[in-house]
Amino acid sequence: MSKVTGWLKRTGRLVGRGARFAFRILIVIPFRFIFRDTLTVLLTDLRRGWRWVGRMLWKVINPVMMPFDRSFGAMQSGYPRWARWALDHKGTVAGITIAMTLVSAVMARALGTELVPPLTQGEFTFEIQLPEGKSLPYTDRLMKQVEDRVKEYPNVRTVFSSVGGSNENQFAKQTKEENKAQLYVVMKDKTDKLAEEQTINQIRRELDQFPEVTYKFSRPSYFTFKRPIEVEVYAYDLEDLRRAANLVAHRLESIQGLSDIKTTTELGNPEVHVIFDRDRLARLGLEENQVSQILRNKIRGDVATRYKEQDKQIDILVRASEDDRKTVQEIKDLTINAAAINSSSPGGGNAAASRQGSAATSPVPIKLSSVAQVISARGPNEIHRIKSARSAIVSANLTGRDLGSVSEEIRQQLRQLSTELPANATANLSGQNEELQVAYKSLLFALGLAVFLVYLVMASQFESLVHPFIIMFTVPLGVVGAILGLFVTQTPISVMVFIGVIILVGIVVNNAIVLIDYANQLRAQGLPKREALVQAGLVRLRPIMMTTLTTVLGLLPMSLGFGEGAEIRAPMAITVMSGLMFS
């Protein structure tokens, strides 16, 4: 039995070895041969291909690299001489630096300021208004004419309009009437700023051909205020408020660069005013609240019951017939004493008269004109309140000018206008200018915090307070370079520029860190301070140039303004590029 068992074990081992050998012969070796040779050939071809690509790229880049190498060689050979001259003429270098700083400060004042650069979004809206009383079909026909003309513009992809009222509820922000409409336009190329401006001007000319049309232009807004310029006017009396707002609007019309000037005190639709004579009401035994309720029920209607249809409830109103309330004279002739109204029922009026002898229950009808003055007038379109005070807002759009210069001119006009405003009326500038001041204060704090944190990190690394202080002198030079770049490109100072300066604080010190660190190493080796500075600048010139050029070239496409939203990105890129190159 043991022999049989041993033979089975030996046979099993031989079978296992044979199976592994067969698997290696049939599977492993062929696949190894195929993949090894194939991969070798493939890598050889790729290596040859890369060599060919490299040679072609060198032929393309070589004409550019050769002048660069020659220029860098000349700079490297002349650097020691320039460095020694600067070290020998410290006063001259400091004077030049201070002079350039002062010049950059003057340039900064010449630059405009704005909250965020105007963004070309490729879509905009015209809010159009016709005189009160124009019917919905008339407004629709006019908008159809405008739509047909705008559709023919080659740069317009979509145009549609919204006319008259809507299904907005009582909590809606805006109300719409039959004489109002909105024209929505979407451009084919949303990044073409010039085409958008041309289209806007064309539509303005089209609308100017209709003398009865007034309009307001607007773009989709990402800020608290819809329009760049807003002047808040305060007065308690509505008439004084309207006069003050009109005076402000008239002054804004004289400022170049403002368009679509509009006030919120524009008169609303015609309405009927009922002014009660309280003495006469008292003599007739009538109460003002009771008469007002009767008048309201006759004109507007009283909800008698509700008709229910599935989950909807429809009010059923009881009111005077249309023929009895169509004109102002018919409203004057409305009967306002309740007993006379009910006297048409058999015996109802006589019973009431016998119970009470006052005029309120007299069967003799009393007309509204006998106790009140009924006039046709126009009230305010809307009443604004800011911080619980009655106010009006005069708004405008900017065209071809920056927010800062226009805001300063508006402040001058408001100071001159203060003596002409009605008593107790005031006006002050708000809108995006107010947001601008808040944003600038926050960004200045962020800039100071960034400078402090950078200094703190360098002080901990260098274990010195002097060397980081020397390195931080590159930050003002970077800001000078940023201002020079903005002035050359005529880019206004905005929030994006401030963000670029904050980024610049963290980047511009890198070159100085590399230079100072190597100079300290040379001094530790026994080299004099002057020679250590010259040698450190010469050795670190190439890496400093490489890091600066790679950063500048990387930001170059952003600064050129390609793609949607380029107006936002370009100022930040220009700031970082120019500041880094100058420092």
C-alpha positions, 0 to 999 in steps of 0.5 A: 500500500505504501508503494502505491501511495509513493508512486501516486505522489511521484506521478502527481508531481511529474504531471504537475511539472509537465502541465507547468512546462506545457503552459510555459511552452504554449502560453507564456513564451509565445506571449512574451515573444509577441509582446517583447518584440512588439513593444521593442519595435513600438518604442524604437519607432516612437523614439525615432518619431520623437527624434524626428519631432524634436528636430522639426521643433528645433528648426521652428524654435531655433530662429527664436532661440538664437536671438534670445540666447545672444541677448541673454549672453549680452545681458549676462556679460554686462550684468556685473558691470551694471551691478557694481555701478548700482552699488557705487551710486546708491543715491542715484538708484534710490532717486530714480526709484522714488521718481518712478514711484511718484510718476506711477502715483500720478499715472494711477490718479489718471487711471479710471476706477470701476467696480468690475470691468463691463462684461460682454455677455452677448445678451441685453434687454430694452424696457419699452414704455408707451403713453398711458392708455395705449391698448395691449394690441397697439403695444403688441403691433409696435413690438412686432415691428421692432422685432422684425427689424432687429431680426434682420441684423446679421449679428443677432441670433435670437430676439423676442419680446414680452408685452403687457401684464403677466401672471405675477402675484401681489408679491412680485417685484415689478408690475407690468401694464398694457403700455409696457414691453420688454425686448430681449436680444441674444447675440450670435458671438457673445464675445464680440464686444464691438458687434454688441455695441453696434447692435445696441446703438442700432436698436436705439436708433430704431426706437428713436424713430417712434416719438411716443416710445421711451426706453431703458437699456439694461444687461443681466446684472450680478450685483446688488444694484442693476445699474452703475449710477444711482442717486438716492433722493430723500424728501417727505413730501411727494411733490418735493420728492418729484421736483428734487428727482427731476432736478437731479435727472436734469443735471445728470443729462449734462454729464457726458457718458451717461445714458438711459437716465430714469427716475422712480418718481415718474407719474403713474397711470391716470386715476380718480381722486376723491377728496371728502369734505368732512364738515359736510359729511358731519352735517349730513350724519355720514361717516367717512369710513362708511362712505368709502366702503360703499364707494369701494363696493360700487366701483371695485366690487364686494365679494358676495360668495365664491364659486368653487371649481375643483381646487380653485375658488373664484370670487363673485363680485357685486358692484355697480354696472359698467354704465354707472361708473364709466366716467368721472361724472358718473362716479360723482353721481353715485349714491353713497347713503345706504338707506337710499340704496336699499329703498328700492326694496318694498318697504325697506327704505320707509321702515329704515326712515321711520326708525332713524331720522339721520341723513345716513338712513334717509331715503333721499339719495345723496350723491358723492359730488355733494360731499366730496370733490372728485378729480382726475389726476396722476399719482406717483408710479411707485413710492420707494422707502430706504431705511423707512424714509421716502426716497426716489432713485435716479439711475443711469447707464455708463457709456464710454467712461469709467465709474470713478470719473463719472462718480466724481463729476456727479458729486460736484453736480450734487454739491452745486445742486444742494442750494436748488433742492426743495427744503428738507430734500437731500441727494447722495450718490449710491449704486455701484459706487457705494459697492466700490468703496466697500470692496476697495476697503476690504481689498486694501485690508486683504493686501495689508494682511498678505504683506504681513503674512509673507513677511512673517513666513520669510522672517521665520525661514531666514531667522532674521527681521532685516533680510525679509524687510529688504526682500519686501522692497520688491513689493512696491516695485511690483506695484509700480510696474503694475501701474505702468502696465495698466497705464500703457494698456489703458485699463481702469483700476478695478476689483480684479486689479486689486486681486492681481496685486494681492497675487503679485505680493506672493509671487514677486518676492520669490526672485528676491528670496533666491537672490538673498539666500545665495548671497548669504551662502556666499558670505558664509563662505567668506566672500565680501558683501559687495562681491557676494551680491554681484556673484549672486545676481550673476549666478541667479540671473538665469533661474530668475529670468526663467521663472519670470518668463514662464509666468509671463508667457503663461499669463499672456493668453489671459491678458490678450482677452480670448473667450467669454469673460475675458474682460474680467480676467485680462486686468488681473493678468496684466497686473501680475505680468507687468508687476513681475517684469518690472520688479 
